[in-house]
Amino acid sequence: MLYFLLRRLIFMIPLILGITLITFIIIHLAPGGPAEIQAEMSLKASAQAIENLKRLYGLDKPLHVQYIDWLKRFIFLDFGTSFVDGRLVMHKIIERIPITLTINIISLFFIFLFALPLGIFSAVKQNSLFDKITTVSVFIGFSTPHFWLALLLMILFGVKLGWLPISGIQSLDVSDMTKVELFIDRAHHLILPIFAASFGGIAGLSRYSRSNMLEVIRQDYIRTARAKGLKEGEVVFKHALRNALMPIVTILGLSVPGLIGGSVIIETLFSIPGMGQLFYSSAMSRDYPTIMGILVIGAFLTLIGNLLADIGYAVVDPRVKISEQ
């Protein structure tokens, strides 16, 4: 196990370097740079002012020199300073991480809490009324765009009924609240974003788990287990479920980057100051250091997610030997 982990971690180094190089080139190929975008804010900005901004940001250097300078800082986990407000990129990211982690961990919890039972029981009760109702509901949820659902929720529960807030993560008068009241207020603000973020995931994962379960329960060893007289619950949950979870482990591993990357659409619509909103605003303003910082963290978490998925395979299926991979 230790040799496997060390080998995978060492192999991540060239992968991270390759990802950073490709990402650095791509974001600089986008039309319009930070100097040009900032100059558009002022009608009096001259060509000389734009050149001065480029010199200030180091954008007047050749691209490979800019990348080497960035890489030297990255080795020490320094993502530089933001072009927008001059703050350290790491500080901006650390400031936004808690709310994004909260929303996405809770959303992921509800996705697996509801999707797995729905998929399993739909497969076990195939072609039943429950399966048909679930299938129709799931396809509606799977085909509903996140932004459209979020807007409908905002109009219904926020504007028409006035039950839930539609923006931000807390009310304006939080200074007068106790810790319990503040917790309730924040939970009140997060109901709509979490529901909108979880809805599509529940639909997709439930269909995925249903198809996996259907494939497993048709295997010969499941028929043999039933022929031996084992109870249906023991056949399903002890023999079939563990093998059906193998592909689900991959999805769980690939969900790790989303914990930090967040949902750009949800956070933007609900005005939530998280990583998704930070990435969107940084992309619009061509804030290269912040974009690179967020993308590098996302790439690293993707590689970590793949590693966790491989380890999960060994936990779920004893036939998988990590030491031989």
Buried (B, 14 or more C-beta within 10 A) or exposed (E): EEEBEEEBEEEBEEEBEEBBEEBBEEBBEEEEBBBBBBBEEEEEBEEEBBEBBBEEBEBBBEEEEBBEEBEEBBEEEBBBBBBBEEEBBBEBBEBBBEBBBBBBEBBBEBBBEBBBEBBBBBBBEBEEEBBEEBBEBBEEBBEBEBBEBBBEBBEEBBEEEEEBBBEEBBBEEEEEBEEEEBEEBBEBBBBBBBBBBBBBBBBBBBBBBBBBBBBBBEEEEBEEBBEEEBEEEEBBEEBBBEBBBBBBBBBBBBBBBBBBBBBBBBBBBBEBBBBBBBBBBBBEBBBBBBBBBBBBBBBBBBBBBBBBBBBBBBEBBEEBEBEEE
